[in-house]
Amino acid sequence: MGDPHGVGIVGLGVISRAYLDTLAHHPGLRVVAVADLDAARSAAAAATLPDAEAVSVAELLAHPDVQTVLNLTIPAAHTEIALGAIDAGKHVYGEKPLAVAFPDAQMIMDRAGSAGVRVGCAPDTVLGTGTQTARAAVDGGLIGRPLAASAVMVTPGHEAWHPHPDFYYAPGGGPLLDMGPYYVSALVHLLGPVRTVTAAASRLRPERVIGSGPRLGQRIPVRVDTHVSGVLEHASGVLSTITTSFDGVTTTAAPIEVHGETGTLAVPDPNYFDGEVRLWPLGGDGWRALPATAGYREGARGLGLIDAVRAESGRTPRAGGDLALHVLDTMTALLRAADEGRRITLTTTVRRPDPVPLTPAGDWQGR
């Protein structure tokens, strides 16, 4: 197998636990350094990893054994850390979105191309059996020619459970940039790249109240739109509608539906790796569940990084920076379309990532 691939993790907040659970015992990867603005937090994480040391961010970026920097910082810091890693000659895999602003994301990709390093970005949930089985159904002709799709995410917001939800309501946050990457990434996997967008947006109230943790009852400002509805015109001609909201209570809508000439497909929540894919064929009398036919089984956060490391031989990472750039272009164009009241043509496109064959958990976990 060769020497394990060295990983350095920057940012050890809530999401880092899921990554550490995936990466800590993978034989092809070795977490060699961790860094956080809170030194106690990085020391605590390093204590659970036999080969890792707690260091400063600068020390991590210069660490000779770090080949890939896993960027788990808040969105506002994504660009700074990514560019620092690239300038140090490291590959980068980050949490979504790729950057807060599209020009920053483009700079990350341009700088990485010049440096000859790879960029990967969450979400990797779309590599699981849920989205990938749905893609196999679309590609296999089970619904005929795709005509339209819908994506819906409605919640009352994250302040009820997250002890520090400020960044969800700051630039780079909001329901579209926070949760939209899951849905837009899935739509691109299913139906290909987006060509143009239109949208409308609103915000319900100017403040939110933290509902848990040490800041219980504290009010935080809302600086972004908290309900966004849009239409995506894919290059193929398929029209997708998308609604993302932090202003509702719940919804009975399927997370994603794809409508074709001969059937409709209900796609599970792209925030998760698995889930039931259902088909209602033309002339049928109800939904029928499809067996898992594609995707990484028992997926977990960090799978996209593992896929990227495996792609070193030349295959483009399926959760690659080019896809993340196109997804961010789509989302920021939706926000601009809502703000300016016009249709916007995207400046990027992307090739649909390679499909994932049905892969046992033990294979991608390196067991």
ChimeraX attribute file (.defattr): number of C-alpha atoms within 10 A of each C-alpha:
attribute: neighborCount
match mode: 1-to-1
recipient: residues
	/A:1	6
	/A:2	6
	/A:3	9
	/A:4	12
	/A:5	17
	/A:6	19
	/A:7	27
	/A:8	28
	/A:9	29
	/A:10	25
	/A:11	23
	/A:12	22
	/A:13	14
	/A:14	11
	/A:15	13
	/A:16	20
	/A:17	13
	/A:18	12
	/A:19	18
	/A:20	19
	/A:21	13
	/A:22	16
	/A:23	22
	/A:24	16
	/A:25	15
	/A:26	17
	/A:27	15
	/A:28	19
	/A:29	18
	/A:30	22
	/A:31	27
	/A:32	23
	/A:33	28
	/A:34	29
	/A:35	26
	/A:36	21
	/A:37	13
	/A:38	12
	/A:39	14
	/A:40	12
	/A:41	16
	/A:42	23
	/A:43	17
	/A:44	13
	/A:45	21
	/A:46	20
	/A:47	12
	/A:48	11
	/A:49	17
	/A:50	11
	/A:51	12
	/A:52	21
	/A:53	19
	/A:54	23
	/A:55	20
	/A:56	18
	/A:57	21
	/A:58	13
	/A:59	13
	/A:60	24
	/A:61	28
	/A:62	16
	/A:63	18
	/A:64	12
	/A:65	16
	/A:66	23
	/A:67	20
	/A:68	26
	/A:69	27
	/A:70	28
	/A:71	26
	/A:72	23
	/A:73	23
	/A:74	18
	/A:75	24
	/A:76	17
	/A:77	14
	/A:78	22
	/A:79	21
	/A:80	13
	/A:81	23
	/A:82	28
	/A:83	20
	/A:84	18
	/A:85	26
	/A:86	25
	/A:87	17
	/A:88	17
	/A:89	19
	/A:90	27
	/A:91	24
	/A:92	28
	/A:93	27
	/A:94	30
	/A:95	22
	/A:96	28
	/A:97	29
	/A:98	34
	/A:99	27
	/A:100	21
	/A:101	17
	/A:102	20
	/A:103	12
	/A:104	17
	/A:105	25
	/A:106	20
	/A:107	14
	/A:108	24
	/A:109	23
	/A:110	12
	/A:111	16
	/A:112	23
	/A:113	13
	/A:114	10
	/A:115	15
	/A:116	13
	/A:117	18
	/A:118	24
	/A:119	27
	/A:120	29
	/A:121	27
	/A:122	25
	/A:123	28
	/A:124	28
	/A:125	28
	/A:126	31
	/A:127	32
	/A:128	27
	/A:129	31
	/A:130	29
	/A:131	33
	/A:132	29
	/A:133	30
	/A:134	30
	/A:135	27
	/A:136	20
	/A:137	21
	/A:138	22
	/A:139	16
	/A:140	10
	/A:141	15
	/A:142	20
	/A:143	22
	/A:144	18
	/A:145	15
	/A:146	24
	/A:147	17
	/A:148	20
	/A:149	23
	/A:150	21
	/A:151	25
	/A:152	20
	/A:153	23
	/A:154	20
	/A:155	14
	/A:156	13
	/A:157	20
	/A:158	18
	/A:159	21
	/A:160	15
	/A:161	12
	/A:162	15
	/A:163	16
	/A:164	18
	/A:165	19
	/A:166	18
	/A:167	17
	/A:168	24
	/A:169	25
	/A:170	17
	/A:171	16
	/A:172	23
	/A:173	24
	/A:174	25
	/A:175	26
	/A:176	29
	/A:177	24
	/A:178	17
	/A:179	21
	/A:180	28
	/A:181	24
	/A:182	23
	/A:183	26
	/A:184	26
	/A:185	27
	/A:186	29
	/A:187	28
	/A:188	20
	/A:189	23
	/A:190	26
	/A:191	25
	/A:192	20
	/A:193	26
	/A:194	27
	/A:195	18
	/A:196	20
	/A:197	26
	/A:198	22
	/A:199	24
	/A:200	20
	/A:201	20
	/A:202	15
	/A:203	16
	/A:204	13
	/A:205	11
	/A:206	14
	/A:207	13
	/A:208	19
	/A:209	15
	/A:210	22
	/A:211	19
	/A:212	15
	/A:213	12
	/A:214	10
	/A:215	12
	/A:216	14
	/A:217	12
	/A:218	12
	/A:219	15
	/A:220	18
	/A:221	13
	/A:222	21
	/A:223	18
	/A:224	20
	/A:225	26
	/A:226	25
	/A:227	21
	/A:228	24
	/A:229	20
	/A:230	21
	/A:231	19
	/A:232	26
	/A:233	19
	/A:234	19
	/A:235	14
	/A:236	13
	/A:237	15
	/A:238	19
	/A:239	22
	/A:240	24
	/A:241	19
	/A:242	24
	/A:243	22
	/A:244	25
	/A:245	27
	/A:246	25
	/A:247	19
	/A:248	15
	/A:249	10
	/A:250	12
	/A:251	11
	/A:252	7
	/A:253	13
	/A:254	15
	/A:255	20
	/A:256	23
	/A:257	24
	/A:258	25
	/A:259	22
	/A:260	21
	/A:261	15
	/A:262	15
	/A:263	20
	/A:264	24
	/A:265	28
	/A:266	23
	/A:267	26
	/A:268	22
	/A:269	24
	/A:270	28
	/A:271	19
	/A:272	20
	/A:273	25
	/A:274	26
	/A:275	16
	/A:276	19
	/A:277	25
	/A:278	20
	/A:279	23
	/A:280	19
	/A:281	19
	/A:282	14
	/A:283	8
	/A:284	10
	/A:285	8
	/A:286	10
	/A:287	14
	/A:288	15
	/A:289	12
	/A:290	14
	/A:291	12
	/A:292	21
	/A:293	18
	/A:294	22
	/A:295	28
	/A:296	29
	/A:297	20
	/A:298	16
	/A:299	24
	/A:300	22
	/A:301	23
	/A:302	25
	/A:303	25
	/A:304	25
	/A:305	28
	/A:306	20
	/A:307	20
	/A:308	24
	/A:309	18
	/A:310	15
	/A:311	14
	/A:312	11
	/A:313	8
	/A:314	7
	/A:315	12
	/A:316	18
	/A:317	24
	/A:318	24
	/A:319	26
	/A:320	23
	/A:321	25
	/A:322	25
	/A:323	27
	/A:324	27
	/A:325	25
	/A:326	26
	/A:327	31
	/A:328	28
	/A:329	22
	/A:330	28
	/A:331	24
	/A:332	19
	/A:333	22
	/A:334	29
	/A:335	23
	/A:336	19
	/A:337	21
	/A:338	22
	/A:339	14
	/A:340	13
	/A:341	12
	/A:342	14
	/A:343	16
	/A:344	18
	/A:345	16
	/A:346	18
	/A:347	11
	/A:348	17
	/A:349	18
	/A:350	15
	/A:351	12
	/A:352	15
	/A:353	19
	/A:354	13
	/A:355	17
	/A:356	20
	/A:357	16
	/A:358	16
	/A:359	17
	/A:360	13
	/A:361	15
	/A:362	11
	/A:363	10
	/A:364	18
	/A:365	19
	/A:366	13
	/A:367	10
